[in-house]
Amino acid sequence: MADISRRKFIEGGLVGAAALGAAGLAGCSSPQSRSDSSSGGSGSTSGAAIKDDSWMGEAPDITPDQCDETVDTDVVVVGAALAGSMAAYGAMKNGANVIVLERNSASHIGGMTISFFNSNTQREAGVPMYDPIETANKMFYLTQNMSDMRLNAVWIERSGGLLDQLRTDFLEPYNQYYQVLSLEGIFPDPTQEISSYISTGVAFSHDDILTDFTHNFHQYLQDQGVQFEWSTRGEKLQQDDSGAVTGVIATQGDRHIYYHANKGVVMATGSFGANETMMRRFYPPYYAEWALENNAYNAYMGSDPVDETMDDGLGHRMLGWAGARMEEICGTLSWQSTA
């Protein structure tokens, strides 16, 4: 296995491998009730904070009856990057027929490591195993008591088994590169870098990013019967009379398609870091100003083409139109991004 230098490790993707503070961040105050304001978008707001629901804009005025085609399946996943791919994997493993919608012609994701906790794969590689309760408390402390302990617990309890299952189903049969990492010795003096770390990262590229991993994983999913609809933009969540979400209306070129989901819809549509109105609504002015000017999150770090605007919050707006409410987001920095 290739050696990964300290510099390359930091540049390539600290995502989850060491930065515990980025895990499971949730809102720290109650959501506001929805207002009657319906204007929105990503236009300039001249630095002013926004405290209404104008970020949602208006839902498209289209119904399934007006669509050119109806496609029936069990689960529809909107977004084909890491979260969407793993959602499709989980649904497929549980016996569902799955369709994944992706607005671009390829998924886009940066970083090169993914974090797992106390897997057999990591144990065999000789990296330290950690106490679950101590680690959960450390994660809570490092996020200034603002992380969601329920999400921390899910990662601690289930991520190790996920890695071992991926190793059996995908990594070994598809010859996917993977390397268990240890941070021991990489940071000679951890106080100079970050306040705490644990060795939970697994690299899936020795010199690049997760592009090859996602391409190969998509091939595995397709071989298992998961259907990918590329260049297909989710536009609106369809609901029945009770308000339950029953599917997704999407556009594919000049066609409208209704994807009816018998069991559920999973939204995995990225951040809203490129949407100025949403940034100013959900982040403090000083952080929104900094992020928009210097470091608005862009998940794309590869050679695949970007056909559609990234990180514009469309998925969040679709959920808002269906009646969901956004949590209020506290003003914390999450490893140089708005992800």
N, C-alpha and C positions, 0 to 999 in steps of 0.2 A: 504494500500500500504506500502511496506517495506521501512524503512528508509535507506538511502544510506550515509555512512560516507564520510567525506572529503577525507580520504586516499583511500577508495575504489572507490570513484568517479574519482579521479585523475588516479588511476591505471587502472580502467576499461575502460575508454575511454572519454577523453576530446574532442573527435572528434566533432568539430563544436559547442559544447555546450557553450564553453567559449572562445576558441582560435580563435578570429576573424581573426587573421593574416594568418590563413591557407586557407582562403576562396578565391577562384577564382584567384589564382596566374597565371599570364601569362608572356610571354616573354617581355623583355624590350629593345630588339634591333631587327633589321630586320634579317630574316632567310638568311643564306648563300645560294648561288646557289649550285646545286648538282655538284659534281666532277665526274671524270671518275673512281675514285678508287672504287673497288668492293670487296676488302678483308675485313674481319671483324670478328665478334664473340665476345667472352668475355675473350679472352686470356690476359695475363699480358702485360702491357705497361710500366712497370718499372717507374710509377709515372709521365710519360710525358703527357702533355695535348695533346688532339687530336683536330684538326681543319679541318678535311675533312669529307667525308661521308663514310668512311670505316666501320662505325658502321652498315650500312645496310646489308653488305654481298650480297649474290646472292639469287634471288627468285628461288624456286623450279621449275624445268622444267617439268611441267605437265599441261595438258589441260583438260577441261570437257570431251572431247571425250575419253580420256584415263582412266577416272574414272570408277569404278565398278558399280556405281549407281548415278542417278540424282534424287534429291528430290526437289519438287517445293513448294514454300510457298510465303507469302507476305513479311515478315520481318525476317531476320536472325540476331540474337544477338550473338556476340562472347564474352563469359564470363558470368558466372552465379552468381557472387557475388552481392554486393549491387547495383552498377550502372547498371549491366546487368539485374538484376531482375526488377529494376524500369523502365528500358527501355522497357522490355517485358510487364510490367504492362501498361505503357502508350500506347504502340502499340495495345495491346489487347483491352483496353478501347476505342480506336478509331476504332475498328472493324477489325483489321488486324489478319490474321492467322500468328502465331509467332513460330519460332523454336529457341531455345537457345542452343548454343554449349559450352561445358565446357571440357577442357582438362583433368581435374581431375575427380575422381568419386564422388566428393562433392565439393561445393564451399567453399571458405575460406575467413574469414573476422574477423578482431579484433575489439576492442572497444565495448561499450555497449550502447552508446547514438547516436542519430541522431538529427540534428538541424533543427527546423522549426520556421517560423516567423509569429507571430500575428495570430495564428489559433484560431478558436472558441474553440477547445479542450483546448488550453492553457488559453484562457480567462476564461473559466468555472472553471479551476483549480486555478484561482486567481493569476497567475504570472503576472508580469508587461507587458504591451503592449508598443511598442516602435515606435517612429516617423520614418517612412521609409527613408526620406531624411537624417536625422541626422545619422541614422544607416549606410546608404550607405557611407556617408562621413567619418564616423569613421572607417569603414572597409578599405577604401582607405588610410586613414592616417596611420592606424596600419600596413599596408603592405608596408609602405614607398612609397606610390603612385605607386605601381607596380601591384596591382590587376586589373583585368578587370572589369570595372564598369558595363559592359553589363551583366556579369555573376552575379555580386552582385545584380543587379536589378531583374534578373530572380528568384533568391532565395527569395528576399524580396517580390516580387509580387505573387509568385506561391507556395512557400513551405507550407504556412499555409493551403491553400486550399487542397494541397496534403495530409497533415496529416488528415484533416477532412474527405476526401474521403476514405483514408485507414481505418480510424476508422469505417466508414459505411460498406465498402466492406469486410474488412479482420480482423481488430483488434477485434471488438466485436463478429462477427459471429464465428471466430475461437478461441475465448478465449485467444488471444495473450496478454501476460503481457505487460503493458506499464505504465509508470509513468512520469508525467510532473515534471520537476525539476526546482527548483529555487536556484540560487547561492547566494541569500541574506543570509549572515551570515556564509556561508561556508568558504569564504576567509575573515577573520576579518580585515585584512589590505591588500587590493588588490595590493598595490604597492610592497608587498613582493613576489607576485606570478607572476602576469601578469599585463600589463599596463591598460587593460580595459576588461570588460566582460558584457555580457547581458544574461538574463536567457531564452535561446532558446532551451535547450536540452530536449529531451524526451528519457528516458531509456526504453529499450525493454528487459531487463533482470535485476533481482534484485540482483543476485550474480554471474553472469557468463558473457559471451560475446554474440555477435549477432548470434551465431551458431543456437540456437533454433529458433530465429526470421527468419533467412533465410530458414531453413528447413520448417517451417510452411508456410512461404510465397510462397515457391516453390510448396507446396501442394495446396495452394489456386490457384496459377497460373495454375497448371495442371488441377485442377477441372474446370477451366474456358476455357480449351482447349489449353493452351500453351504447346508445346512439348519440352521436355528437352532431349538432346543427350549428355549423360555423357561419359567420357573417349574418347572424340572426339576433336581432336586438329586441330584448324584452321591453315592452311598452307599458303594460297595464296588467295588474292582477285582477282576474275575474272572480266575482263572489256570487254565492247563491242568495236566496232571500233571507237566510239566517245570518248572513255576513261571513260565512265560512269561505275561505279561498278555495276555488275549484280548478284553477288553471291560470295560464299566462297567455295574453295576446301579444304576439311578436310580429315584427316586420322582417321580411327577408327580401331585399331589393324593393320592388314596388308591390309586393304581395303581403297581405296580412294573414297570419296563421294563428289559429287558436289551439294551444296545447292543453288538452284537458287532462288533469291529474286526478286519478282515482284515490290516491293515498296522501298526496301532499306536494307542496312546492317548497323548495329550499332556495333562499336568496343568498348568493355568495358573490356579490357584485363590487367588492372593493371599497375604496375610501371616497371621501368627498373633498380631498385636499385641493382639487383644482376648481372648486366651486366657491367663489368669493362670498356669495350671500350666505351659504351654509357655514363657511369658516367663521364669518363674523357673527353668525347666530349662536354657534355652539362652542366657540373658544373665546377667551378673554381678548380684548382688543390688542394688547401688546403681543400676544402669541400669534393671533391671526395675521397681524401686520408682518411679523417676522417670517412666518411660514409662507405667506403669499409672495413676499418679496424675494426670499432667499432659498426656500427649501420645501416648496409644495411637493407633497409625496408623488412619486411616479414609480409605479411598480414595474415598469417595463425596463429591462436591462438586457436586451439581447438583439439578435439580428432579424427576428421575425417582424414583419411589417405591422404597424399600428394603423388600422383603418378607421377607427372610431376614437373619439375623445376619451381619454382615460380619467378615472377618478372624479367624475362629475356629480356623483351622488344620485344618479338616476334610480338605483335600486332603493335607496332610502326614500326617495320621493314616491316610488311605486308603493312602498309599504305604508307611507303616510296617507296616500290616497285611499288605501284599503282600511284605514282606521288605526294603524299603529301610531304610537307616540315615541318620539326620541327621548332618550335619557339626556339629562343635562350633563355636559362633559366638563370636568374640572380642568384647570389650567396647568396640566403637567406635560413635560416634554417626554416623548416616547422615542428615544433613540433617533433623533434627527429626522423625524417624519411626522406626518399627520395620519399615518395608517391606523 
